[in-house]
Amino acid sequence: MISLIKGFHDILPDQSLKWAFILDTARSCLSRFGFREIITPIMEKTELFQRGIGQTTDIVEKEMYTFSDLSGDSLSLRPEATAGILRSVVEHSLLRHEQSLKLFSIGPMFRRERPSKGRFRQFFQINAEVLGDNSPLVDAETILAATSILEDIGTQDFCVDVNSVGCKDCRNIYRAELRQFLKPSFGRLCPDCQRRFDTNPLRVLDCKEPECISICRNAPLISDWLDTACKDHFGQVVNALDSLGVNYRVEPRLVRGLDYYTRTAFEFVHSKLGRTKAIGGGGRYDSLISELGGPDVSGIGFGIGIERLSMNLPDEGPLYQRKIDIFVAIIGSDARYKCFEIVNQLRRAGLSVEARYSDMSLKAQMKLADRLGAQWVIMVGENELTQGQVTIRNMKTKEQFLVELGGIEQAVRGEKS
Ligand code: HAM
């Protein structure tokens, strides 16, 4: 047997109803907020992610699936969606005629992380981006859109942590301050953080090594180094979140694993999964679009991990149950061919219908009908066919009655309406 690639996973039929429910709910929620879908390739030129996400992030440094294709181009499976969406927006000049765009995308991402519960090497994201509007109200509305998806899906026990990571200017000053703070403890930092000390000291704040966490406990906070404009922006975001009644916490230690963020950054944390396995995250990016060759406009967006959402929901729920309209139980092999015709006539009429054409006892067929979530069972044997009538059973009320062969659809629909 050839098995799955480590860290990849299958979505099995028993989970696919839940999966579809999550995607349908997200789509309908995002369309309420005015987002339209964009579908971009799962592979892009490596340079896009290096420039977009940042050369010194963990994702680009060690988590991308990168290879040279036969022409020698370096290509990478997308580790996230934002860079590809923005590449597409810039390439097709989508911001030329519209001042502001709201786009969403759903699909697989690839990161070569250490796999564990809720951490995969291929995982799916719901991703949304608002481009061309830098009002703090947009930040709050974007956070509300993500919150609404989680709520509509039925996610419980989550909170959104928000922070401002400042603009490039305040971050430059803060970076120097942070280095100053970390310098005396440099020898105790893990090898990765010793490297980050020079390249990207903010990443040290996000390190999961116990010694680095302990060193950072008293680190200076970015919130103390925000300039007036960034402070004011964040104040307005927080006020707007208050007015929307969003359940948030200001988390001054929140930094994100991607370099493009400016000002507002946020993460959705579930009480069972904790910060290291956030269900979603995002933030504002004020210079990414222009850095990728587009107009000088800002953006904000979020990504929600579908596996992590799915982990918090049962495989079957009242809103996503296995269900069919009719199960046709075949009694005796003589009725088989006629049943085959009935099944497919009813399907053509728009009903979902199932039957098993190989020999099976009535008891086993009734059990199967139950497992399939059949609303009705029609029992068809040779006798019924000669009389032109079949027995129909309402699986909820357990009532049974006879109907004419030509009246099955009407009986079922009559009951349905
Ligand atoms: P991110 O925080 O890297 O942000 O990922 C967003 C979400 O994807 C995470 O909160 C998590 O639920 C899920 N996720 C990430 N890595 C894994 C993994 N290895 N296994 C399972 N789930 C995972 C971004 O990707 C940004 N592009 C979001 C964004 C959009 N920011 C602005 N616009």
Boltz pocket constraint, residues with backbone or C-beta under 6 A from the ligand:
constraints:
  - pocket:
      binder: B
      contacts: [[A, 79], [A, 80], [A, 81], [A, 82], [A, 111], [A, 113], [A, 118], [A, 119], [A, 120], [A, 121], [A, 122], [A, 123], [A, 124], [A, 125], [A, 127], [A, 128], [A, 129], [A, 257], [A, 258], [A, 268], [A, 277], [A, 278], [A, 279], [A, 280], [A, 281], [A, 282], [A, 283], [A, 300], [A, 301], [A, 302], [A, 303], [A, 304], [A, 305], [A, 306], [A, 307], [A, 308]]
      max_distance: 6.0
